[in-house]
Amino acid sequence: MPSSSPPSTSDNPPGRGPVDRIVGRIAHAGALLAAAAIVAILVMVCAETALRQFRVSMLVTDEIAGYLNAAAVFLGLAWTLREGGFIRVEILYDRARGIVGSALRWLIGLTSIAFAAIMVWVCARHVLYALQHDTRAVSIIETPEWIPQSVMVIGLAILLLQLLAWLVARFRNIP
């Protein structure tokens, strides 16, 4: 059965350190921006629907809503992880006990950190390319591609910070 994904706050010891609290605030800010993006999508779609009753269109609703949707996903990643909202395979994660369970949690956590770091690096390079070459969306407003791509990098960087905070918490509590 799918459930929350590792590493989640349920794996964290009760006493959170200063690093975790700071990263938690950053993740929460990302979550608030993600929520604002969802509200903006709702407002735009409602406005577009109302305008179409008068045979008028903003013509950019789908493009901007797509950017906002991506922003909501990426900016919400760290908070979702922090709150245990990721999907995981319970049969592997919850049934592994003792040293095997501990090793599995470390493996998953370290692999997640490596993956997030690689994603930040690759996506940041992509943003720099888009900025240097002034690539733009093929649309009415010709959005510079580095703008929505930057939000992706920011969200991934916050996720990486959250994963590193998890790692610091683990090291703080090694017996």
C-alpha positions in Angstrom: 0.0 0.0 0.0 1.3 3.5 -0.8 1.9 5.8 2.1 4.4 8.5 3.2 7.8 8.4 1.8 11.1 8.2 3.6 12.7 10.1 5.0 9.8 11.7 6.8 9.3 13.5 10.1 8.1 10.3 11.6 11.7 9.0 11.2 13.0 12.2 12.9 13.8 12.3 16.5 11.6 14.5 18.6 14.2 17.2 19.2 14.8 19.2 16.1 18.0 21.1 15.7 18.5 24.7 14.5 19.3 23.5 11.0 16.1 21.6 10.8 14.1 24.5 12.1 15.6 26.9 9.5 15.1 24.4 6.7 11.5 23.8 7.9 10.8 27.6 7.6 12.2 27.6 4.1 10.2 24.5 3.1 7.1 26.1 4.6 7.7 29.3 2.6 7.9 27.1 -0.5 4.6 25.4 0.4 2.9 28.8 0.9 4.1 29.8 -2.6 2.9 26.5 -4.0 -0.5 27.1 -2.4 -0.5 30.7 -3.9 0.2 29.2 -7.3 -2.7 26.9 -7.0 -5.0 29.7 -6.0 -3.7 31.8 -8.9 -4.5 28.9 -11.3 -8.1 28.8 -9.9 -8.6 32.5 -10.3 -7.2 32.5 -13.8 -9.3 29.5 -14.9 -12.5 31.1 -13.4 -11.7 34.4 -15.0 -11.1 32.7 -18.4 -14.4 30.8 -18.0 -16.3 33.9 -17.3 -14.7 35.9 -20.1 -15.5 33.1 -22.6 -19.2 33.7 -21.9 -18.6 37.1 -23.6 -16.5 35.6 -26.4 -13.3 37.0 -25.0 -10.2 35.2 -23.9 -7.0 36.0 -22.2 -5.2 33.7 -24.6 -2.5 32.9 -22.1 -4.3 31.1 -19.4 -3.2 27.6 -20.4 0.5 28.6 -20.6 0.6 30.6 -17.4 -1.5 27.9 -15.6 1.1 25.3 -16.8 3.9 27.4 -15.3 2.0 27.8 -12.1 1.3 24.1 -11.9 4.9 23.3 -12.2 5.7 25.9 -9.6 3.2 24.4 -7.2 4.7 20.9 -7.7 8.4 21.9 -7.3 7.9 24.5 -4.5 5.8 21.9 -2.6 8.3 19.1 -2.8 10.3 19.8 0.4 7.2 20.4 2.6 5.5 17.3 1.2 8.7 15.3 2.2 8.8 17.0 5.6 5.2 16.1 6.3 5.5 12.5 5.1 3.4 12.9 2.0 5.6 11.1 -0.5 4.6 7.7 -1.8 6.8 4.7 -0.8 6.7 1.0 -1.1 5.6 -0.2 2.4 6.6 -3.8 1.9 10.2 -2.8 1.7 10.3 0.2 4.0 8.2 -0.8 7.0 8.9 -4.5 7.2 12.7 -4.0 7.3 13.6 -4.0 11.0 16.8 -3.6 13.0 20.1 -3.1 11.2 18.5 -3.9 7.8 15.8 -1.3 8.3 18.3 1.2 9.5 20.6 0.5 6.5 17.7 0.7 4.1 16.7 4.1 5.5 20.2 5.4 5.2 20.5 4.0 1.6 17.2 5.6 0.6 18.1 8.9 2.3 21.6 9.1 0.8 20.3 8.1 -2.6 17.6 10.8 -2.4 20.2 13.4 -1.6 22.5 12.3 -4.5 19.5 12.3 -6.9 18.3 15.8 -5.7 21.8 17.2 -6.0 22.2 15.9 -9.5 18.8 17.3 -10.4 19.6 20.7 -9.0 22.9 20.8 -11.0 21.4 19.6 -14.3 18.4 21.9 -14.0 20.6 24.9 -13.0 22.7 24.3 -16.1 19.6 24.2 -18.2 18.5 27.5 -16.7 21.9 29.1 -17.5 21.7 27.8 -21.1 18.2 29.3 -21.5 19.4 32.6 -20.0 22.5 32.8 -22.2 20.7 31.9 -25.4 17.5 33.8 -24.6 15.3 30.9 -25.4 11.6 31.7 -25.3 8.4 29.8 -25.3 6.7 29.5 -28.6 3.6 31.3 -27.5 1.8 34.7 -27.6 3.8 36.1 -24.7 7.1 34.4 -25.6 8.0 33.7 -22.0 11.7 33.6 -21.4 12.2 29.9 -20.5 14.7 30.6 -17.7 11.9 32.2 -15.6 9.7 29.1 -15.1 12.8 26.9 -15.1 14.3 28.9 -12.2 11.3 28.0 -10.1 12.0 24.4 -10.7 15.6 24.8 -9.5 14.5 26.7 -6.4 12.0 23.9 -5.5 14.6 21.2 -6.1 17.2 23.2 -4.0 14.7 23.5 -1.1 14.1 19.7 -1.4 17.8 19.1 -1.3 18.1 21.3 1.9 15.3 19.3 3.5 17.1 16.0 2.7 20.3 17.4 4.1 18.5 18.5 7.3 17.3 15.0 7.6 20.9 13.8 7.2 22.1 16.2 9.9 19.4 15.1 12.2 20.5 11.5 11.7 24.1 12.3 12.5 23.1 14.2 15.6 21.4 11.2 17.0 23.9 8.4 16.2 24.5 6.6 19.5 
